[in-house]
């Protein structure tokens, strides 16, 4: 069931990436690159496992930091020809990278083995990790809904909805 949920999480992520690529109203190539990176990491985790989840997580977190630096007040000069993307969308993309990194790490753990280890007194770190992952995914989905309600552009709405759904499906798959 987890593999099916993970595969279903790829579809909204791909749709969101397409919506971002189709948005010609704004120059948002860093967001598009982040979206493609998340999609590639999800595809690898679901299909091939060529790259270890810890390396994907490190790359996703480094990308979130680079995206924050790029979109920060000193990272890029704003001009009339190239308006700055919405702050909410920029934060949403960065948090999406962090959420995907956490889920990459969390999906590598077997929740049944973690529960068994906790029951036998060998530590309960897996249960705590799963609780944190689920809480983070729910918080990210709530933030997505908040931005979705405030968004005016249809492509922004589609991207927000797709990322929120994708993170929730991946969190469900990690359970």
C-alpha positions, 0 to 999 in steps of 0.5 A, spaced: 500 500 500 505 504 501 508 503 494 501 505 491 501 511 495 508 513 493 506 512 486 500 517 487 504 522 490 508 523 484 502 525 479 500 531 483 507 533 484 508 532 476 502 536 475 504 542 480 511 542 476 507 543 469 503 548 472 509 552 474 513 551 467 506 553 464 506 560 468 509 565 463 507 571 467 513 570 472 520 569 471 520 563 476 526 558 474 529 557 481 522 555 483 521 550 477 528 547 478 526 546 485 520 543 483 523 538 478 528 536 483 523 534 488 520 530 482 526 527 480 527 525 488 520 522 488 521 518 482 528 515 484 525 513 491 519 510 488 522 506 482 529 505 482 533 507 489 539 509 485 541 514 490 540 513 498 535 517 501 540 521 505 543 524 499 537 526 496 535 529 503 542 533 503 541 535 496 533 538 497 536 541 504 541 545 500 537 547 494 532 550 499 538 554 502 540 556 495 533 558 494 532 562 500 539 565 498 536 567 491 530 570 493 532 573 499 533 581 499 540 581 497 540 575 493 537 578 487 536 585 484 529 586 483 528 590 477 521 593 473 523 587 467 523 582 472 518 582 478 520 578 484 515 572 485 510 572 491 513 571 498 508 566 500 509 562 493 517 562 495 516 560 502 512 554 500 517 552 495 522 552 500 518 549 505 516 543 500 523 542 499 524 541 506 518 537 507 520 532 501 527 531 504 524 529 511 519 524 507 525 522 504 528 520 510 522 518 513 520 513 508 527 509 509 524 507 516 520 501 517 514 503 521 512 496 523 520 494 525 520 501 529 514 499 533 516 492 534 523 495 537 519 500 541 515 495 544 521 491 546 524 496 549 529 498 544 527 505 543 522 508 540 525 513 535 521 511 529 514 512 532 517 519 534 519 520 527 513 518 524 509 523 529 513 528 527 513 527 519 505 526 520 505 533 524 510 536 519 506 534 513 499 536 516 502 543 517 505 544 510 498 542 507 495 547 512 499 552 509 498 550 502 490 551 504 492 558 507 496 560 501 491 557 496 485 561 499 489 567 498 492 566 491 489 569 485 492 566 479 489 559 477 496 556 476 498 558 483 492 555 486 494 549 482 501 548 484 499 549 491 494 544 491 498 539 488 504 540 492 499 540 499 496 533 496 503 530 494 506 531 501 500 528 504 500 522 500 507 521 501 506 522 509 501 517 508 505 512 505 511 513 510 506 510 515 
